[in-house]
Amino acid sequence: MKKMILSVAAAVSAVFPVVAQQVKFDDWFFDRTMRYDYYHAGDRKTEVCYFDELKEEPYWAGSKVSLIDTTGYGGQYFRIVDTATGTEIYSRGYCTLFNEWQSTEEADSVMRAYPESVVFPYPKRPCRIEIYGRSSKGRFEKRMSQTIDPESYFVSRFSPRYETFEVAYGGNPAHCLDIVLLPEGYSASERGKFERACREFADAFAGYEPYKSNFGRISIRAVWAPSEEAGVTVPGERVWKRTACGAVFYTFGSERYQTVADFQILRDMAAHVPYDYIYVLSNTAKYGGGGIFNFYGISAAGHPSRTAKIYLHEFGHLLLGLGDEYVDPTTFDGMYDRKVEPWEPNLTTLADFDAKFWKSMIADGVPVPTPDTDEYDDTVGVFEGGGYMARDVYRPWRNCLMNNLHKTESFCPVCTEAINLYIFFICKLAVERRAALKGGATAFQ
């Protein structure tokens, strides 16, 4: 007999449990964004954050209901605390390129620094930002703390530089998933090509579940920032281009991993529109890209056959930190400690599998771990091989868009449920959220 899948209300409560601590937006914030820029530096064993600059951006597109992050997602975490009362008024988990670099061999002998930033609603009163990093044992440890005066004349103001246009409109930014698309490697004469790529990106989300069912609450906007040269940088082929975002392939020696080292450049472009998530469309047919939770996503906009699937795969990383479900030990073999339960909702080491909502989706009689055989096709289980590791890290489905883009056309039930829950968390109106938590909502519509 198949076990019951968690109801929306039960799943939200189980995955994001601390609802009572949410605060009222208008009590603490103005309807615009404060941006905290810093440098993330160190090596494999050390990690330091250095303050750079405070900036004001004109729009706040994030939730005005789910201000306190109760998900537990992310390798990093920051929170904003009101100075006078000690009240936590905003928090979010996220990941960074620096933390991925820490798992590479280079980090054993080299010190590096990456420009990073976090954003939050503009505070009405003095506050404190605290930035945390997740330890090797899975616990968050404070990396830095700094007092912020929102009335300081050193908070720089936004100056628009680029044109923008709308690709898809889902409604009020406070209740939508707002995506901004940025162009990488499109010359001044290629605006039409970029606009077509933006429409293809929107079509991917309108055509694949679970985004298809949620498309009415997704807004997609674009910023037109042309590059000096057309094309992209591919160091392994000795190709270097002067581009708007400065993206490169061969990140950490991985031929298909394309990233942007200077995240602050992307923030400067994205600030022209309301946004929750930044996605860079790369003017290339070369397969590859990257996605980092609550950071940014990037991928080829011109791949001849799998562009849409690449968008969806990388956005899974960006939106809620879905882990890669394939094996690639030459790249990031040291990213997962077998004795620590991964925070990603679709990976487990079985160190604390009871904490995963996906356990309730496994049918009675399905063995855990689950043999990776045809008998268990289309079955939620616990299959060995994931998080780049062939042993001791497990995924919930044999083939999913987070695993193999050649063999499947969809996300697995576990990733689908995780995406739905997260969209619910960041998009729902307060009244809808309360109804769901009381059992009044049964589906995402």
N, C-alpha and C positions, 0 to 999 in steps of 0.2 A: 504494500500500500504506500502510495506516494505521500511524503510529508507535506503539510500545508506551507505554502510560501507566505512569508510575513505580510500582513496587511500594510498599507502605506503608513497608517498611524503607528502601528507597532514598530515598523522598520525605522521610521524617522526617530522614534523615541529610543530605539536600541542603538542606532548608529550615531545620532546627534542628541544625547540625552539631556543636556543641561539647559533646557529651554527657559526655566524660571529666571535665569540670570540676565536675559536680554534687557537692554535699556532702551529708553525712548529717544529717538533721534533728535527731535526738536529741543530736548532739554540740554543737549551737549554740543550740537554741531550746527554749522551753517551749511547750506546746500551747494557746496563746492569742495574741491579736493586740496588737501595738503600732501606734499610729496617730500619724503625724507631720503636724500641721496647720501650714499656712503660707499666706502671701499671695503671689500671683503678680502682679507689677506691671510697668508700663512703657508703652511706646508701640510703634509699628511697628519702630523701630530699637533699642530698649533692652528688656532683660528682666532683672528682679531678683526673687529669692525672699526673703521675710522670715519668719523663724520665728514661730510663734504659740504652739503648745502640744503637749505629748506626752500621749497618752491610752492607757489600757489597756482593751481590749475582751475579753469573756469567751471568745470562740470563735476558733479558727483553722480555716477551711474550705478553705484553699488546698492545693495539692499539697505533699506531704512528700517528693516525689521530684524533680520538676522545679523546683528552687529557683533555679537560675541561668537567666536568660532568654537563650536563644541564637537567638531568632527575628529580631531586628533590626527588629521592628515598633514603631511609635510615633514621635510627634514629640518626646516627652519620654522620659527614662530615669532610673531611680534605682537605686542599689546600696547595700547594707549591707556594711561591711568591719569585720572583727574588729580592734580596736585593737591588741591585743598581738601578733598574728601577721601582720597585713596580708592575711588571707585574705578573699576575697569570699565571703560566705555567703548572700546573697540579692540578686536584681535583677529588675526588671520594666520593660518599656516601657509607655507610656500616652500619651494625648493630653489636652488641656485645652481648655476654652472660651476661655481667654485667648489661646491660640495661634491659634484661629480668628478671634477679634476682631482680632488683629494684621494680618490680611489685609484689613480693612475700611478705608474712607476715613477714618472717625473716628479711627483710630489714627495718622493723619498729624499730627493737631493736638491730641489729647487724651491725657492719662495716665490709666490705669485700674488697678484692683487687684481681683482675684478671690480669694475664699477657696477654698483647695484642700487636699487631704491625700492621703497615700499610706499604705498599710498593709503590714505584714510580720510574720512570726512573732516572738513576743516573745523578744528575745535573752537569753541566760544571762549574758553578760559585756558590759563596755563595748564600744561599737562606734562607727562613724562612718557617717553618711548622706551620700551625694553625689548631687546632682540635676543632670542634664544636659539641655540643650535641643539640638534638631537645627538646625544652621545652614542657611543658604540653599543651601549646597553639599552638604547631605545628611549632614554629619558631626556627631556629638555633641560638644558643648562644655560644660564644667562651669559650672554657674550658682551653686552654693553647696555648702558642706561644713560639717558640724557634728558634734561629738562627742556621743554619747548615753550616759548612765548609766542603765541599766534599773532600778537600785535607788533612784533619786532619789525623794524624797518629793514632788517637783513633778510626777510622772507621775500625772495625775488618773485616778480609778477610775470605772468605768461604773456608772450608776444607772438601772435599768429604769423606764420611764414608760408603756409601751404594752402592749396585749395582742397576742399573735401567734397564728397558726394555720398548719397545714400544708396545702398544696395538692396536692403530689405528692412521693413519697419514692423516692429512687433508691439509698439506702444510705449508707455511711460518707462523711462530707463530704470526707475526704482523697482519695477516689477518684471523686468525683462533680462534676458541674457544678452548683454551688449558686447559685440565683437567689433574691433577695429582692424581693418586690413591695411598693411603697409607694403609699398613696392620695393623690391630689392633688385637692382640691375636692370631697371627699365629706363632707357634714355628718354630725353625730352620729346622725341618723336613717337614714342611707343605708348602714349596714354591710352589709346584705343585698345591696345593689346592687354594692358593692365585692367581696364574696365571689363573686358571679356573674361579675364581670369577671375575677377571678383564675382561675376555672375555665376561662373562655374562653381566657385566655392559655395555660394548660396544654394545652388542646385543640389550639391552634395548633401547639404544638411536638410533640404526639403525632400530628399529621396531616400534617406536611410534612417531606420529606427535606431534609437528612440527619439532622435532629433526631429524626425518627420512629424510625430504626434505633438511635439512641443514647438513646432516651427512658428506658430502664432505668437509666441512670446520670445522670439529671437529677433534682435535687431542687428543688422550688419551695416557698418559705415566704412568708408575708405578715405585715406589721405593720399593725395597725389604729391609725391616727393621724388622727382626724377633724379636719376644717377648721371654722373659725368660720362660713364661708359655703359654700353649694353652688355649684359652677361654677368656671370658670377665668378668669384675667386675659387680656383681649384688648385691648391698648392701641390698636390701629388702629380698634377699635369703641368706644373710651372706656369699656371695661368693666374694672373693677378689683375683685378679690375678696381677702378675707382668708383665705388658705389655708395648709395645713400645710407645703407645700414651697416656696411662693412662685414657682411657675413662671409664665412669660409667653410668649405668642405674639409674633410680629413681632420676634424676635431679629435684630439687625443689619439691620432693615428688611425681613426676609423674612417675609411674611404667614403662612406655614405652619410656620415654624421655632419650636418651643416648647422652652424650656430653663429650667434652674434655675441662677441665678448663684451661689448660696451652696451649694457642694457639701458643706460641713461639716454643714449641716442634714440632708442625706440620710444621711451617715455616722452621725449621732446616732441616726436612726431604724433604720437597717439593723443596727446593732450588737446589736439584741435577738435576732438569730438567726445561725446560721452562714451566711456568704454569700461568694461570689466576685464576683457581679455584681448591681448595683442597677438595677431597672427600675421606673419610676414610671408608674402607670396614671392617666391624666388624665380626670376626669369631664366629658367633653364629646363631642359628635358632630362637632366641627369637625376636618376633615382636617389631619393634621400631627403633628409630633413631632421627635425628634432622638436621635442615638446617638453617643457619643464613646468611643473605644477605652479599655478598662480604667478608665472614669470612671463614666458612667451612661447609661441610655436612658430615654426618655419618649415616650409617644404617646397619642392619643385612645383611650379604652376604649369609646366608644360610637358609632364611625362606622358608618353603616347597612349598608355593603357590604364594606369592605376592612380591618376591624380586624385580622384574623389576619395578613394580608400586611404591614400596617404594623408589627406586632410583629416579624415575621421580618426585615424590611428593617432596622429600627433595631437589632435585636439583632445583625445582621451587623456593623454599625459597632462596637457595644459589645464583642462577643466577641473579635474579632481585627482590627478596623480595616479591614474591607472598604470600599473606596472607592465613592462614588456613581458610577454608570456613565451618568448622564444629563448633558445640557448645560444650564447655567444661568449664563451669563457675567455676569449682572447681580448675582449674589450673591457669588461667591468667585473671580472671574476670576484673581486673583493667587496662588492657593494652590500652583500647580505650576510649577516652573522647567523649561522644555522641555529644558534641558541636564543635568538631574539625574533619575536613575531614581527614581520614587516607591517608597516602602517598602511601600505597600499591595499585597497579593498579587494583586489583580485589575486593576491599572492599570499602564500602561507609557508612557513617552515614547520608547521604543526607544533611550534613551541607553545602557542596559545590559540589553537584553532577555535576554541569555544567563543572567543571574542569576535569572530567573523560572522556577519549576518548570513553569509553564504552557506554556513553549516545547516541552517534550517531549510535550504533548498535542495538538499541531497535526499533522494528517495530511499526508503527503507530497503535494505538488502544490497545497496551499492557499497562495495568495500572502500575503506579509507586506510592507506592510499588506494587509488583506483588504477587497475591495469590499463596501460595505454594501448588498447586493442580495439578492433572494430566492434566488438560486443558492446562497448560503451560509447559508441558514436551518439551524438545528440543527447548525452547524459551529463547532468551536473555531478561532478565528482571531485577528486583531488589527484590530479595527474602530475607525476614528477617531471620536472623540466620547466623552468621559468626564471624570470629575473636574471637572464643570461647564463644561469647555472644548470648543468645537466643533472645534478644530484642535490637532494635536500631542500629544494625550493619547488613549490607546487602551484599549479594553475587550476582553474575550475572546469575547463572545457578543452576538448582535444584541439579544436581549431576555431579561433576567434579573430576578429579584426585587430586585437592586441597581440596576436601571435603570427598568423600567416596570411598575408594579403592575397596570395595566389589561390588558396584552397577554400576561401569562405567569402560570403557576401554580407555577413552580419556580425554584430557583437553577440557574445554568448549571453545567456539569461542573467548571469551574475553581473557582468559589466553593464548590461542594459538596466538592471535594477539599481545599480550603484549610480549610474548617470541620472536616472529619473529622480532618485532621492536627493542628489546634489542640486539638480535644477529646482526641485521643490524647495530645498533649503534656502536658496538665494533669490528666488523669484516670487514666491507666493505672497499675496496680500496678508496682512495680519489676521483678518477675519477668516480667511481660508486656512491659514496655518492653525489657528485655534480649533477650527472645525475638524481638521485632519487629526490633530492630537487627541480629540475626543471621539474619534472613530467616525466622523461625519463624511470624510472623503475616502473614496475607494479606488480612484484611478487618477492618472494624470491626463487631463484633457485640455 
